[in-house]
């Protein structure tokens, strides 16, 4: 059985079809994290060693999310 091709050649997958399950999971987790951050807009006191300040909770959560991302990227195994 032969496949029919367009004049342009074989049909290409859409960009949505090329996204892997791992990438969909990452997108879902980022969306959940952003929703969580946006629901926590109040000001909180932050203490880190000798550093004390007040900051919006969303900013602290966003910084923590970014730090986790960076740690994950640096600790990823290279095969």
N, C-alpha and C positions, 0 to 999 in steps of 0.2 A: 504494500500500500504506500503510495507516495503522498507527501504533504504538499499542499498548494502554497506557493509563496507569492507575496506582492511583487510588484515591479521593483520595489526598493530592496528586496532581499528578504531574509528571514525576519519574522516578527520579533520585536524586542519586548522584554518584560517592562511593565511600568515600574516607577521607583518605589511604589508601595509594595509591589510583589517581591522586590529585592531585599526588603528589610527582614532581618532574621528574628527569631523568637527572642534571642538575647537582647537585641536592640529594642524590640517592643517592650520588654520588661523594663529596660532602662528608661525609656520614655514614660512609661506608666509611673515608675518610682519618682522621677523628676516632677511629674505633674502632682503626685500626692504630696511631695515635699513642699512644692510651691503653694498648694492649697493650705497646708498646715501652717506655713510661714505667714500667709496672708490673713489667716484667722487669728493670729496672735500679734496684735498691733500695739499692745500696751507697753509702757516704759517699765524697765526692770533695773535693779541694781546688779552690776556685774563686778565680781571680784576675781582677779587672776594674780596670784602671788601677792605682790605689793601694789598692784594696779587696781584701783577702785573707781568706778564710774557708773553713770546711769545711761542706758541706751534703749532704743526700741527693741522689743523682743524679736521682731522680724529680722532686724539687722544682725543680731547675735545668732539667730538660727541660720541665716544665709551664710554668715562667716563660717559657722560650724559645718554646714553642708559643703562649702567650698574646700575647707580644710580636709574633710573626709574624702572628697574627690581627689585632691592632690596626693594624700597619703595612699589612696588606692592605686593611683597611677604610678607612683614611685615604688610601691611594693609589689607590683605585678611581675610575675615570673616571666623571664624571657627564655623561650625554648630554642 
